[in-house]
Amino acid sequence: MKILITGADGQLGWELRRVVPGGVELTTCNSAELDITNGGLVDEVVSRLSPEIIINAAAYTAVDKAENEAERAMAVNRDGVAHLAAAAGAVGAGVIHVSTDFVFDGCHYRPYLPEDTPHPTGIYGESKLAGERMLLEKCPDAAIIRTAWVYSAHGNNFVKTMLRLMAERDELGVVADQIGSPTWAAGLAQALWQLAAEKLTGIYHWTDAGVASWYDFACAIQEEALRLGILRREAVIRPLRSEDYPTLARRPPYSVLDKTILWEKFGVAAPHWRLNLKKMLAELKNV
Ligand SMILES: NC(=O)c1ccc[n+]([C@@H]2O[C@H](COP(=O)([O-])OP(=O)(O)OC[C@H]3O[C@@H](n4cnc5c(N)ncnc54)[C@H](OP(=O)(O)O)[C@@H]3O)[C@@H](O)[C@H]2O)c1
């Protein structure tokens, strides 16, 4: 199977490269090699490589910055996806695209189904939703996986920020009224490879199992990091309300995704987020 991965140096792109299954002829492009906002370049690269499937791991992911950079967020997350979809259509390639829990407003308080009506609360979510719609319009047979709270040993993310703050400070506050599912990018990458092998199409949800607030997640990060010797002393972690930690973008208060359909199709559920957190921290320690 000939596969092209875009955004190959991001958290997910990096994990996709680490767990390439046998029988895949892989080409990877980072943002410098293939800027997906450049439609002409996307056409040229895709027609030259003629992949069977494009896995799009490229995205503008700066949720707060997006509020002041709407044009850039739309250029990457909407127009970039449209370029990939058009180029894929021209060579008959499939597209697997990754989207986000932020397409929902988080006011439901029950896990979101793939068919629930999206209602983003910020520019990032709007741009990702616009990308989903562009893709399905141009490539109805594409697959979209929405995921959430992604972290990896590679790149910047909540886990690494918490480890830094816990090492630097005696005390920190973490939001306790936003609920979601922390997701290790390595597990997500494996799910995407399975999706590619089974040639599934449509919209799916994938995260690790279980739910947590950012506060719960931070406490777990500290416990595991102390146990592994990554941290040497305990910081006091205080639960905060969202209103005590204002951010430019409003986050969904409840962004748990219902994964039942994909878990049934794969015949296996993702592991609990805490198990994957332990694996990622063990890896980080060795790095
Ligand atoms: N991170 C999360 O918590 C989270 C949650 C839900 C969904 N998602 C989705 O999951 C997917 C993967 O996210 P991630 O965590 O791996 O993000 P990431 O680490 O920020 O990686 C995104 C990659 O896209 C590249 N990129 C940005 N603009 C580009 C462009 N114009 N052309 C080509 N590449 C470009 C970036 O390169 P540069 O660094 O060089 O700009 C970066 O390597 C994204 O679709 C994201 O929306 C992520």
PDBQT file of the ligand as one rigid body, heavy atoms in Angstrom, charges set to zero:
ROOT
HETATM    1  N1  LIG A 301      -2.985  17.968  20.012  1.00  0.00    +0.000 N 
HETATM    2  C1  LIG A 301      -4.210  17.753  20.450  1.00  0.00    +0.000 C 
HETATM    3  O1  LIG A 301      -4.509  17.796  21.652  1.00  0.00    +0.000 OA
HETATM    4  C2  LIG A 301      -5.304  17.404  19.473  1.00  0.00    +0.000 A 
HETATM    5  C3  LIG A 301      -6.604  17.220  19.961  1.00  0.00    +0.000 A 
HETATM    6  C4  LIG A 301      -7.615  16.900  19.059  1.00  0.00    +0.000 A 
HETATM    7  C5  LIG A 301      -7.330  16.748  17.711  1.00  0.00    +0.000 A 
HETATM    8  N2  LIG A 301      -6.067  16.970  17.269  1.00  0.00    +0.000 N 
HETATM    9  C6  LIG A 301      -5.808  16.829  15.832  1.00  0.00    +0.000 C 
HETATM   10  O2  LIG A 301      -4.876  15.782  15.650  1.00  0.00    +0.000 OA
HETATM   11  C7  LIG A 301      -4.069  16.036  14.509  1.00  0.00    +0.000 C 
HETATM   12  C8  LIG A 301      -2.606  15.906  14.862  1.00  0.00    +0.000 C 
HETATM   13  O3  LIG A 301      -2.309  16.849  15.886  1.00  0.00    +0.000 OA
HETATM   14  P1  LIG A 301      -0.894  16.915  16.573  1.00  0.00    +0.000 P 
HETATM   15  O4  LIG A 301      -1.122  16.936  18.034  1.00  0.00    +0.000 OA
HETATM   16  O5  LIG A 301       0.012  15.899  15.979  1.00  0.00    +0.000 OA
HETATM   17  O6  LIG A 301      -0.466  18.390  16.118  1.00  0.00    +0.000 OA
HETATM   18  P2  LIG A 301       0.987  19.033  16.036  1.00  0.00    +0.000 P 
HETATM   19  O7  LIG A 301       1.939  18.302  16.912  1.00  0.00    +0.000 OA
HETATM   20  O8  LIG A 301       0.774  20.500  16.207  1.00  0.00    +0.000 OA
HETATM   21  O9  LIG A 301       1.406  18.730  14.530  1.00  0.00    +0.000 OA
HETATM   22  C9  LIG A 301       0.836  19.381  13.457  1.00  0.00    +0.000 C 
HETATM   23  C10 LIG A 301       1.844  19.358  12.341  1.00  0.00    +0.000 C 
HETATM   24  O10 LIG A 301       1.258  20.022  11.214  1.00  0.00    +0.000 OA
HETATM   25  C11 LIG A 301       2.268  20.796  10.615  1.00  0.00    +0.000 C 
HETATM   26  N3  LIG A 301       1.705  21.887   9.834  1.00  0.00    +0.000 N 
HETATM   27  C12 LIG A 301       1.195  23.061  10.257  1.00  0.00    +0.000 A 
HETATM   28  N4  LIG A 301       0.843  23.814   9.204  1.00  0.00    +0.000 NA
HETATM   29  C13 LIG A 301       1.125  23.092   8.097  1.00  0.00    +0.000 A 
HETATM   30  C14 LIG A 301       1.004  23.324   6.712  1.00  0.00    +0.000 A 
HETATM   31  N5  LIG A 301       0.512  24.477   6.244  1.00  0.00    +0.000 N 
HETATM   32  N6  LIG A 301       1.410  22.348   5.853  1.00  0.00    +0.000 NA
HETATM   33  C15 LIG A 301       1.925  21.190   6.311  1.00  0.00    +0.000 A 
HETATM   34  N7  LIG A 301       2.072  20.911   7.604  1.00  0.00    +0.000 NA
HETATM   35  C16 LIG A 301       1.683  21.845   8.498  1.00  0.00    +0.000 A 
HETATM   36  C17 LIG A 301       3.095  21.325  11.774  1.00  0.00    +0.000 C 
HETATM   37  O11 LIG A 301       4.364  21.713  11.300  1.00  0.00    +0.000 OA
HETATM   38  P3  LIG A 301       5.117  23.006  11.924  1.00  0.00    +0.000 P 
HETATM   39  O12 LIG A 301       5.316  22.660  13.376  1.00  0.00    +0.000 OA
HETATM   40  O13 LIG A 301       6.347  23.089  11.119  1.00  0.00    +0.000 OA
HETATM   41  O14 LIG A 301       4.149  24.145  11.734  1.00  0.00    +0.000 OA
HETATM   42  C18 LIG A 301       3.153  20.118  12.686  1.00  0.00    +0.000 C 
HETATM   43  O15 LIG A 301       4.266  19.306  12.387  1.00  0.00    +0.000 OA
HETATM   44  C19 LIG A 301      -4.478  17.438  14.022  1.00  0.00    +0.000 C 
HETATM   45  O16 LIG A 301      -5.403  17.300  12.972  1.00  0.00    +0.000 OA
HETATM   46  C20 LIG A 301      -5.168  18.055  15.216  1.00  0.00    +0.000 C 
HETATM   47  O17 LIG A 301      -6.126  19.015  14.832  1.00  0.00    +0.000 OA
HETATM   48  C21 LIG A 301      -5.046  17.264  18.109  1.00  0.00    +0.000 A 
ENDROOT
TORSDOF 0
